[in-house]
Amino acid sequence: MRKFYDRKEKEWISTRDQRRRNKLNTDMRWADDRMNTIKRRQLIDFLATHTVIPKYGFPVDVVELTPLSHIKESKNIRLERDLRIAISEFAPGSQVVANGYIWESAGLKLVKDRALDEHWFVVCPNCRRFDKERRTSDTSSLKECKGCGYKFSKNDIKTFITPIFGFVTSRELEPPKPGESRPKREFTTRPYFFDYQEPKEEEFNIGKLKINCRYSSHGELAVICKGKKGAGFHICFKCGAAFSKRPKGNTHKTPIGEECSSPSLRGHLHLGHTFTTDVLTISLEEYTFDSGRMDKSFWYSLLYASLEGVNQALGIRRQDLDGCLYPYEGRIALVLFDNVPGGAGHIKRIMDKQNLYEVLKSALDRVKNCTCGLETSCYGCLRNYQNQFCHEQLKRGIILEFLSNNLEVVEKISER
């Protein structure tokens, strides 16, 4: 960040074009605000975020939806969420019921002389692999996919903002009271895995399956809220107002109801948050991404069947776990991770041949005993709220056939 600031300062000194200098002034103010944000971050926040100390004992990634209303009921509520949840539940336009009123998010909370985190990110159009980098310049260095070599176009590269200071409501005379319909909650999030440090590797033969497992206590993931139909949000970095759809005209209202003196909005920005936790990747060594019937539908179905199997076989609460897919070298890995902040060691228990066998056996039992159609799924087998984005792709029948054909169901398996 300091190098970026110094480079812009040298450019400012060397140019005489006023329009160019105005642009450089904006870049330098942003870099200065970002450095202030980093400098003022508490040490305990940094240590907990990087799992040096247990994060569950020091909840640092918690943000608030602050009501700006003057009514007395707004003084007696505290709406707080972990950032992973807040970027969807508190996203601009979302509504929360508290203390007898509906509170609607109107924008991001800004702090004077401090800047929000910004990252470039890309989801490969070819293999869906995720990658990101901190935004420190006007152009991204993300040029091609590390998994399949696909060359990214300019439109493939997106930006996500991390709302580390929280969200605000508008300053209405009186917010509405809840009625018969549910409050608006229009946005969902997707987890993406992109890296881990010093993974421990094991290989198992379970039934006919050759399985490679890699475990790390420092797995890096990102959660992204892409807004309506993936179009992102329009955000004003002067007043904090944010919209899921660009308002008509060249002006907009601030969250406190005044005309904003800065008419420009930055559009197509996503909300995101990166975090570190315990991660386990599971690869089927003899199967590629598109082996026969093993398309995206198969891999998503196997992922969520495995997560349900962990819950039943090892007694770990389903809400303490989550997962995603990770494409690499023409293959795909199932990524299971601890939902507990900083990791709680749940996932490490699967890094055992007998436990992994029990997980797959429980996954088979779950898809076998459900009564929904084989070409679909339901909340009794594979579906839940978090995987709404792929409900239409989840099919219990293909997992029932695959595990029945490859898993040798015995009372106990021998060690390697």
C-alpha positions in Angstrom: 0.0 0.0 0.0 2.9 2.4 0.8 4.5 1.6 -2.5 1.2 2.3 -4.3 0.9 5.7 -2.5 4.6 6.6 -3.3 4.2 5.7 -7.0 1.0 7.8 -7.3 2.8 10.7 -5.6 5.7 10.6 -8.0 3.2 10.6 -10.9 1.5 13.6 -9.4 4.8 15.6 -9.2 5.8 14.7 -12.7 2.5 15.6 -14.5 1.1 19.1 -15.1 -2.3 17.9 -16.4 -4.9 19.0 -13.8 -7.4 16.3 -14.7 -4.7 13.6 -14.2 -3.7 15.2 -10.9 -7.3 15.1 -9.7 -7.4 11.4 -10.4 -4.1 10.9 -8.7 -5.3 12.8 -5.6 -8.3 10.4 -5.4 -6.0 7.4 -5.5 -3.7 8.9 -2.9 -6.5 9.7 -0.5 -7.8 6.1 -0.9 -4.4 4.6 -0.2 -3.9 6.9 2.8 -7.3 5.9 4.2 -6.6 2.2 3.6 -3.2 2.5 5.5 -5.1 4.1 8.4 -7.5 1.2 8.5 -4.6 -1.3 8.7 -2.7 0.7 11.3 -5.8 1.1 13.6 -6.7 -2.6 13.5 -6.3 -4.1 16.9 -3.7 -6.8 17.4 -6.2 -9.2 18.8 -8.2 -9.0 15.6 -5.2 -9.8 13.5 -4.2 -12.8 15.7 -7.7 -14.2 15.8 -8.3 -13.8 12.1 -5.1 -15.7 11.3 -5.9 -18.5 13.9 -2.9 -17.7 16.1 -5.4 -17.5 19.0 -8.9 -19.3 19.0 -11.3 -17.1 17.1 -14.4 -18.5 18.8 -13.1 -17.0 22.1 -12.5 -13.6 20.4 -15.3 -13.0 17.9 -13.7 -10.3 15.8 -15.5 -10.5 12.4 -18.9 -9.3 13.8 -20.6 -6.3 12.3 -23.8 -4.4 13.1 -26.8 -3.1 11.3 -27.2 0.3 12.9 -30.7 1.8 12.9 -30.6 5.6 12.2 -34.2 6.1 13.2 -35.1 8.5 16.0 -37.9 6.3 17.5 -37.2 4.9 21.0 -37.4 1.3 19.9 -34.2 1.8 17.8 -32.2 2.4 21.0 -33.0 -1.0 22.5 -31.9 -3.3 19.8 -28.5 -4.6 18.7 -28.5 -6.3 15.4 -25.1 -8.1 15.0 -24.0 -10.9 12.7 -20.7 -12.6 11.7 -19.6 -11.0 8.4 -20.2 -14.3 6.6 -23.9 -14.0 7.4 -24.1 -10.2 7.5 -23.2 -9.7 3.8 -26.5 -11.4 2.9 -28.8 -10.7 5.8 -27.7 -7.0 6.0 -27.1 -6.5 2.3 -28.7 -3.3 1.0 -32.4 -3.8 0.5 -32.6 -6.8 3.0 -35.0 -6.5 5.9 -34.7 -7.7 9.6 -37.5 -7.8 12.1 -36.6 -6.6 15.6 -38.5 -5.0 18.6 -41.7 -5.0 16.6 -40.5 -3.2 13.5 -39.0 -4.0 10.1 -35.5 -2.5 9.7 -34.2 -2.3 6.1 -30.6 -1.9 5.2 -29.9 1.2 3.3 -26.2 1.2 2.9 -22.7 0.6 4.3 -21.4 2.4 7.3 -18.3 4.5 6.5 -15.7 5.8 8.9 -13.8 9.1 8.3 -10.2 8.7 7.1 -10.5 4.9 6.8 -11.2 2.8 3.7 -13.0 -0.4 3.1 -11.2 -3.6 1.9 -11.4 -4.1 -1.8 -10.4 -7.2 -3.8 -10.4 -8.3 -7.4 -11.9 -11.7 -7.9 -12.8 -14.1 -10.7 -14.8 -17.3 -11.0 -13.5 -19.0 -14.1 -16.2 -19.3 -16.7 -14.7 -22.6 -17.9 -14.1 -24.6 -14.7 -15.6 -22.4 -12.0 -12.3 -22.1 -10.0 -12.1 -19.0 -7.7 -9.2 -16.7 -7.4 -8.7 -13.3 -5.8 -6.2 -10.6 -5.0 -6.2 -7.4 -3.0 -7.1 -4.4 -5.1 -4.2 -1.9 -5.0 -4.3 -0.5 -8.5 -6.7 0.2 -11.4 -6.0 -3.1 -13.1 -5.9 -6.7 -12.0 -3.0 -9.1 -12.4 -5.5 -12.0 -12.7 -4.9 -13.0 -16.3 -5.7 -16.7 -16.6 -7.2 -19.6 -14.6 -4.7 -21.5 -12.5 -6.8 -24.6 -12.9 -7.5 -24.9 -16.6 -5.5 -22.0 -18.2 -8.6 -20.1 -19.5 -7.7 -16.6 -20.5 -9.8 -14.1 -18.6 -11.5 -11.2 -20.3 -12.0 -7.8 -18.7 -15.6 -8.6 -18.0 -14.6 -11.7 -16.0 -12.8 -9.7 -13.3 -15.1 -8.4 -10.6 -14.6 -6.4 -7.4 -15.9 -7.3 -3.9 -16.0 -5.0 -0.9 -15.7 -6.2 2.7 -18.1 -4.0 4.8 -15.9 -4.1 7.9 -17.6 -1.2 9.6 -21.1 -2.6 9.3 -24.4 -1.4 7.7 -27.0 1.3 8.4 -30.7 1.7 7.9 -32.4 4.8 6.5 -33.6 7.6 8.9 -37.3 7.1 8.3 -39.9 8.9 10.5 -41.1 5.4 11.6 -40.1 2.1 10.1 -43.0 -0.2 9.1 -44.4 -2.9 11.4 -44.3 -6.6 10.2 -47.4 -7.9 8.4 -48.5 -11.3 7.2 -45.7 -11.5 4.5 -42.1 -12.4 5.4 -39.6 -9.6 5.3 -37.4 -9.3 2.2 -34.3 -11.5 2.2 -33.3 -11.6 -1.4 -29.7 -12.4 -1.3 -27.7 -15.6 -0.7 -24.0 -16.2 -0.5 -21.6 -18.8 -2.0 -18.4 -20.1 -0.3 -15.3 -20.5 -2.4 -12.0 -22.2 -1.5 -8.8 -20.9 -3.0 -5.8 -21.9 -1.0 -4.3 -23.7 2.1 -1.0 -23.8 3.9 1.1 -26.9 4.5 -1.6 -29.6 3.9 -1.1 -33.1 5.4 -1.8 -35.7 2.8 -3.2 -39.2 3.0 -4.4 -41.8 0.4 -7.0 -44.5 1.1 -8.5 -47.4 -0.8 -12.1 -47.7 0.3 -14.1 -50.3 -1.6 -13.3 -49.6 -5.3 -12.5 -46.0 -4.6 -9.0 -44.6 -4.5 -9.3 -41.4 -2.4 -6.8 -38.7 -1.7 -7.3 -36.4 1.3 -5.5 -33.2 2.2 -6.1 -31.5 5.6 -4.9 -28.0 6.7 -5.8 -25.9 9.7 -5.1 -22.8 7.6 -7.5 -23.2 4.7 -8.4 -19.9 3.0 -12.0 -19.3 1.8 -14.2 -16.5 0.6 -17.9 -15.9 0.9 -19.4 -13.7 -1.9 -22.8 -12.0 -2.1 -23.4 -11.1 -5.7 -26.7 -9.3 -5.4 -29.7 -9.8 -7.7 -28.9 -12.1 -10.6 -25.2 -11.6 -10.0 -25.3 -8.0 -10.9 -23.8 -6.7 -7.6 -24.6 -3.4 -5.9 -24.3 0.3 -6.6 -22.4 2.0 -3.7 -21.6 5.6 -3.0 -18.3 5.9 -1.1 -19.1 9.4 0.1 -22.4 8.8 2.0 -22.5 5.0 2.1 -25.8 4.6 0.4 -26.1 1.4 -1.6 -28.7 0.0 -4.0 -29.3 -3.4 -5.6 -30.6 -1.5 -8.6 -29.2 1.9 -9.9 -31.6 4.7 -8.9 -33.1 6.8 -11.7 -31.6 10.2 -12.4 -28.1 11.4 -11.5 -28.7 11.9 -7.8 -29.5 9.8 -4.8 -30.6 10.1 -1.2 -28.1 9.5 1.7 -29.2 7.1 4.4 -30.2 10.1 6.6 -32.6 11.3 3.8 -30.6 14.2 2.3 -29.5 14.7 -1.3 -25.9 13.4 -1.7 -23.4 16.0 -2.9 -21.6 13.2 -4.8 -23.8 12.1 -7.6 -21.6 9.3 -8.8 -22.1 5.7 -7.8 -19.7 2.8 -8.3 -21.7 0.0 -9.8 -21.5 -3.8 -10.0 -19.7 -4.2 -6.7 -20.2 -7.4 -4.8 -20.0 -7.9 -1.0 -17.4 -10.4 0.2 -15.5 -11.7 3.2 -12.4 -13.9 3.4 -11.7 -16.2 6.4 -9.4 -19.0 7.6 -10.5 -22.3 9.0 -9.9 -26.0 9.1 -10.2 -27.5 5.6 -10.2 -31.0 4.1 -10.1 -31.7 0.4 -11.3 -35.1 -0.9 -10.4 -36.2 -4.4 -11.4 -39.3 -6.3 -8.2 -40.1 -8.0 -9.6 -42.1 -10.9 -12.3 -39.6 -11.9 -12.0 -36.4 -13.8 -14.4 -33.5 -13.7 -16.5 -34.9 -16.6 -16.1 -38.7 -16.4 -19.2 -40.1 -17.9 -22.2 -39.0 -15.9 -19.9 -37.2 -13.4 -20.9 -33.7 -14.3 -21.5 -30.7 -12.0 -24.8 -32.3 -10.8 -22.9 -35.4 -9.7 -20.2 -33.5 -7.8 -22.6 -31.2 -6.0 -24.8 -34.1 -5.0 -21.8 -36.1 -3.7 -20.6 -33.0 -1.8 -23.8 -32.5 0.1 -24.4 -36.2 0.6 -20.9 -36.4 2.2 -21.7 -33.4 4.5 -24.9 -35.1 5.7 -22.9 -38.3 6.1 -20.5 -36.5 8.4 -23.4 -35.3 10.5 -24.9 -38.8 10.9 -21.7 -40.9 11.2 -19.6 -38.6 13.5 -22.3 -36.8 15.4 -21.1 -33.3 14.2 -23.9 -30.8 13.9 -24.6 -30.1 10.3 -24.6 -26.3 10.8 -21.0 -26.6 12.1 -19.9 -27.8 8.6 -20.1 -26.5 5.1 -18.5 -27.3 1.8 -17.8 -26.3 -1.8 -16.2 -27.7 -5.0 -12.6 -27.0 -6.0 -11.5 -27.6 -9.7 -7.8 -28.4 -10.3 -5.9 -29.9 -13.2 -9.0 -31.2 -15.0 -10.3 -32.8 -11.8 -12.5 -31.7 -8.9 -12.1 -32.0 -5.2 -14.8 -31.9 -2.5 -13.9 -29.2 0.1 -15.3 -29.7 3.6 -14.6 -27.0 6.2 -15.4 -26.0 9.7 -18.1 -23.4 10.0 -16.9 -22.6 13.5 -14.8 -19.4 13.4 -11.1 -20.3 13.1 -11.9 -24.0 12.9 -12.8 -26.4 15.7 -11.0 -29.6 14.6 -14.2 -31.3 13.4 -13.0 -31.8 9.9 -9.7 -33.3 11.0 -11.7 -36.3 12.3 -12.5 -37.3 8.8 -8.8 -37.7 8.0 -9.1 -41.3 9.1 -9.8 -44.3 6.9 -12.4 -45.8 9.2 -14.2 -42.5 9.8 -14.2 -41.7 6.1 -15.7 -45.0 5.4 -18.5 -44.4 8.0 -19.1 -41.0 6.4 -19.6 -42.5 2.9 -21.7 -45.4 4.3 -24.0 -42.9 6.1 -24.2 -40.8 2.9 -25.3 -44.0 1.1 -27.9 -44.7 3.7 -29.3 -41.2 3.5 -29.9 -41.2 -0.3 -31.1 -44.8 -0.1 -33.8 -44.3 2.5 -35.3 -41.0 1.1 -38.7 -41.3 -0.7 -38.3 -38.4 -3.2 -37.6 -39.2 -6.9 -34.3 -40.5 -8.0 -33.9 -37.7 -10.5 -34.4 -35.0 -7.9 -33.8 -34.4 -4.1 -35.5 -32.9 -1.1 -34.8 -31.5 2.4 -34.8 -35.1 3.7 -31.7 -36.0 1.7 -29.5 -33.4 0.1 -31.2 -30.0 0.2 -30.8 -27.2 2.8 -31.1 -23.4 2.9 -27.4 -22.9 2.2 -27.3 -24.8 -1.1 -30.3 -23.2 -2.7 -28.2 -22.1 -5.6 -27.9 -25.7 -6.8 -31.2 -27.3 -5.7 -32.1 -28.1 -9.3 -28.8 -29.9 -9.8 -29.0 -32.2 -6.7 -30.0 -35.7 -7.6 -30.0 -38.5 -5.0 -30.2 -41.2 -7.6 -26.8 -40.7 -9.1 -25.2 -40.9 -5.7 -27.2 -43.9 -4.7 -25.9 -45.7 -7.9 -22.3 -44.5 -7.5 -21.9 -45.4 -3.8 -23.8 -48.7 -4.2 -21.4 -49.8 -7.0 -18.2 -48.6 -5.4 -18.6 -48.9 -1.6 -18.1 -52.3 -0.1 -20.4 -52.2 2.9 -18.8 -54.3 5.7 -18.9 -54.0 9.5 -15.3 -52.7 9.7 -12.6 -52.1 7.2 -9.0 -53.0 7.7 -6.2 -50.4 8.0 -4.2 -49.5 4.9 
